[in-house]
Each structure stands twice: as C-alpha cells, then as structure tokens.
Amino acid sequence: MGDKLLVKLPSDVGYAPQNAREQEWLPYLAERLTLPIPVPVAQGKPNADYPFHWAINRYLEGEVASVEKPRDMEQFARDLGEFLRELQAVEVPEDGPEAGAESCYRGAALQIYADETHRFLTPLADEIPSEKLRQIFDEALKTPWDKPTVWVHGDIAPSNLLVKSDRLVAVIDWGIMSVGDPACDLAIAWMTFDEETRPIFLKATGCDAATIKRGRAWALWGAVIRYHHLEKWRADESRHVIAQILTEI
C-alpha cells in the first residue's frame, strides 16, 4: 500500500487468529528490540468480500534471506543469534501469549511432537539411520525447559528474515509467537547453517547445551515429517537437515 505500508491478509481460517496476536504484541516487542519488526498501524474487519480480520503494517525494507542469500554467513549467523538473545531477554508480561494450539505449539514442550516423530522415523529405517536419530530426539526429551518463560518467535526461517547488504535488517511473520521454551527458534541452526557457521549462531544466542539439544530435536521433527514431501525443495531441505544432524553424531 504505497511505499510505507503493507497489507497482510490471512489466506486461510487457520491463520486468522494470528492477526490478533500480532496486533496485541508486536507494538510491545517493537519498542524493546533493536532490529525492526512489523508494527501494525490499523486493522481491517471481515465483510461480505473477505471473511477474516486483516492488518496494515509498516513496510520494512530488505529481501528475504531465502532469495537473497547473505554472502557472509558468519556475520548472518552472528546477527541472528544476537537477535534471538535480545528477544529472549525482553520482559515477559503476566498475560504474555501462551504456547499452545494458536502458536502451533511453538514454545511448548518438545514432548508434544514425540509420537509423531517416532511414527515418521519408523518407515525411514531403510534410508537413514533412524534409530540413531530416534536416540537424539529421545535424549532431548530428557532436558525439559525448567526456567522462566521467554519470548519465542516460533518460525525462524530464511523466508521470515530480511537482509540488506548481507546483514540481517528485520524479522517478520510473528503470527505464532509465544512465551515458553525458545528451543524451536534454534532449528534454523541445522536448516541453514553448516558445521562452521552453526557454532557461531548457537554461541551468539547464549542458549545452554540442553536448549540446543531440544533445538536439534525440533529441526529433526520438521525434517522427518517432510522427508518425502511432494514439493522437491521441501524434501531436499529435509534431507539436508538430517545430513547436518548426522555430522554431529
């Protein structure tokens, strides 16, 4: 909408509740984070032509990192890790958005996806060392989050990270943000980074070894459920994640 505003319209009923979450909490976070994030300036109401609430946000400059890949991945890893550390340090209000169904369980206990992970690993035994991967996941289950809840973005992926001149300049798409266990935000360590840049990212987040274990398990869950995805790029991404995890065994 012009050169300063962006219209955001949920594309399905499942995404509709995310608008309210962003309307309520993005202004709070925007005041407390160094990097820009979307700031709602107005909310549209449903009518006969469109069935959901929708938003007008301030437009943020930059290209999504999945399209314009940063050339300096070490700096990108550091930028992103430091952003997550800052996010986790933001004070959590008593009525902060709970982790649950509306956040697709991001920020909730890893246990929520244990049965599904085991179920999808079983038929892959002839293609990947599924038993070793099962052990990695089960070890992570033994390290539940036992600290005060922190802010969780919920979908830290290259498509939600804006870059400009090789630097991270904004983080978008906060519809499944919550307060809880930040481990799910670490899954990108195995999706996007490699053996050289992954330690840089993880160190910059300041997360402890147990949280990193759970982050690896979150990445594994996402990979195994998409391993045979009909879209080739998703299947290739899943195989890449599993290969990165196996380098650490």
N, C-alpha and C positions, 0 to 999 in steps of 0.2 A: 504494500500500500504506500505508494510514493517511494522515497529513498530512505525514510527513517522509521517506518513501521512495517510489521509483519503480521499477516493474518494466519492464525493457527486454528484449523478445523479438525476435530476428531473424525476419523474415517470409518469408525465402527462403534457400536454400542459399548464394546469392551474398553475402549479408550476414553469414553465420555467422562467418567469420574475423575480422570487425571486433570482435567481443566480446573476443577475446584481446588485440587491440591496445589496446583501451580499458582492460582490466583491468590491463595491464602499465604503461601510460604515463600515464594520467590522474592517478593519485596524484602522480607526479613533477611533472607540469605544474601541478597544483593548488597545490602548495606554493610555486610560483615566479611565479604570476600574481596580479594584483590583483583582477580580476573573477572571480566564481565560475564554475567549470566542473563538470560531473558528476564525482562521486567514487564509485567502486564500493565497496560495503561487503560484498558477497557475490556468489558465482557459482553459478548453478544448473546441474545436469548434465542431459544428454539422458536420456530414458527412453522407455518404450513409448508415452507420450501426446504427447511433444514431442521432436523429433529433434535440437535444437541446444543448445549451451551458451547460457545467458542470464544476465542481470545484475540485481542490485538496486543502485540508485544512490541517493544522497541527492537528495531533491526540491529543485528550485530554483524559487523564486517568480518570476513575471513572465508576460507574454503574448508570444507570438511576434510579431515585428515585421511579418510578412506579414498579420496580423489586426489588431493594434492598432498602426497606423502612427504613428510619432512625429510630433508636430506641428512640433517644432523640428528640422528635418532637418539644419541646420547643426551643431547640437550632436551629433546622432546620428552624422553623418559624422566629426566630430572624435573622439567616443568610440570608434568602431570603428577608425579609423585608429590611434589611440594604443594600442588593444588589440593590433593586429597588430604594431606596432612593438615592444611589450613581448614578445609571443610570439617574434618573430624574435631577440630578444636573449637568450632563455633558452639556457643552455649545452646543447650537443648531446653526449650521451654517445657513446662509441665504438660502442656497439651500438644506437644510435637506429634507429627503424623506417625501413627503406629505401623510397624511392619506387619503385613498380612495380605489378604487376597487383593486389596486395592493396589498394593505395591508389587503384585506378582511374587510376594514373599521375599522380595529383596530386603535384606536387613534382618530377616527372620533366621531361625536356627537352620543349619545345613540339613538337619535330620529330615526336614520336610520333603527333600528330594532323594532320600536314601533308597527307598524301594524302587523308585523309577530308574535310578542309576543302575542298580543291580539288575533290574529287568532288561535294560537295554544292553548291558555288558554281556550277558549270557550268550546271546546268539553271535557275538563277535569273536568268540574264542578261537575260531579258525583263521582269523585275520589279524588280530592284535593280541598281545599278552594280557588278556582281560583279567586274569587272576591277579597279576601284579597291580594293575590299575584299580582293581577292587580293593586291594590292600591299602593303596594310597588313600582312597576315599574313606575307608573304614578307620584308618589311623586319624584322619582329620575329624571324624565324628567324636573322637575321644578328647577333643580340645574345645569344648563349647565356650562361647563368649561369656565371660564372667565379670565384665567390667561395666561401668555406666554406659548407657546407650550413647551413640554418636550419630551425626548426620551421615546418611548414605545416599548417594546419587541413584544407584540402582541399575544404571545402564551405561557404564563407562565403556564406550566402544569408539573406534575411529569415526564412525558416522555421526557421533554426537560431540566431536571435538573440532573446534575451528582453529585453523592455523593461518599465519601470515608471515612471510619472510622466514619460514622454517621454525617459528616459535608458536607455542600454544597461546591463543589470544582470547578464547572464550569456550565455555562449556554449555551445551544446550540440551533440550529434551529432558526435563526433570519430572515428568509425569508420574514416575513410580518411586520418587524419593521417599525416604522414611527415616526413622531413627531406630538404630539397632546395632547389629554386628556389621562392621564395614567390610568383611571378607569378600563379599560378592563384587565389590568395586576393584578388587585386585585381579580378577580373572583376566583382564587385558594383558597382564604380565606374560601369559602363555599364548594369548591370541596374537599379539602384535610385536612383542619384544623377543629378543633371542638370548642366547647364553651370555652375550657380552652386555647387552643393554638391560636385561631383566633385573640383575642385581642393582643397577643404578636406580631404576624405578622403585624397586621394593625398599631399598635403603632410604630413598627420599620420602616415602610415605611414613616412615617411622613406626610401621606396624611390627609387632613381635612375631616370633617364629610360629607360634600357634595360629595366629591370624593368617599368616602366609600359607600354612598348610591348608586351612579352610578355603582360602582363595584359590589354591591349586585344585581343590576338590570341586569348587564352583565351576572352574574352567572345564574340568573333566566332565561334569554333568552336562554342560551345554554341548560339549563335543560329541558325546556318545549318543545323545538323542537326535543329533543331526548327521550322524556318520553316513547314512545312506539317503540323505536329503535329495529330493528330485532336482533342486537347483544345484548345478555342479559347483558353483562357487562356495555354497554353504558346505557341501560335502568336503571340498578341498580344504576349507578353513578348519573343519573338524579334524581332518587327518593331520593338518599342521599342528593344531593344539596338542593332539595326542603325541605326536613326534617330539614336541618341545617338552612335554611332561616326562616322556621316557628318557630324555637326555639326563634327567636328574636322578634316575634310579641307579 
